[in-house]
């Protein structure tokens, strides 16, 4: 045993087990905190000294409590903020609005209808450090759902990607246009689909992330998405919430 504090990993996702194994092989002391459920799933909350907090994808996080890290902005918007930063660079300022359009929700702990403390609907507009703009609108209050649509437009072309749910499909179609030509389907570059995994359409992307993550551990580096990416995403999330409270545009200090 080393004389320093162990690395504590919280969760029960398979990627966490891979990370713990690689860290241990490299001589690190690793402690795993989880709910005792099967590996590969998510647990709703962990309670410490009477306080419940979110340590994964919680069952009712879209319409639950602030203390559990709930809300659609954090549950779904955070992933798209990650994508926006990856595609277009750092975000310099944010204007946003959060709403609970269906505030009456079922508390699974008491089986009673309670008032949600978190958002089920959000919109935000961000300005990137390079001058570009992006807007996102999402709601869990709408019925029926229409999935997601991503549109990227510039002075020389357009890209459009649609998906039936919150997660993109492994074999999804992107259509595009350059210099005013008609929109047409585009072939996905092979580096983004190096293999198929018939078990679940989400697994291929996660396996690529785990591969990069374990390679980073072996090489002593921190590939994206890393702690800095998580921090930048959290700064944008906080700015959206602050903007919703104040009604003003919020500058991102870390950009």
Secondary structure, DSSP 8 states (H G I E B T S, - for coil): --SS--EEEE---HHHHHHHHHHHHTT--EEEE--S--TTS--S-EEETTEEE--S--TTGGGS-GGGT-SHIIIIIHHHHHHHHHHH--EEEEEEEEE-SS-EEEETTTTEEEE-SS-SEEEEEEEETTS-EEEEEEESS-SS---EEEEEE-SSEEEEEEESSSS--TT--EEEEETT---EEE---GGG-SS--TT-TTHHHHHHHHHHHHHHHHHT---SS-HHHHHHHHHHHHHHHHHHHHSS-EE-TT-
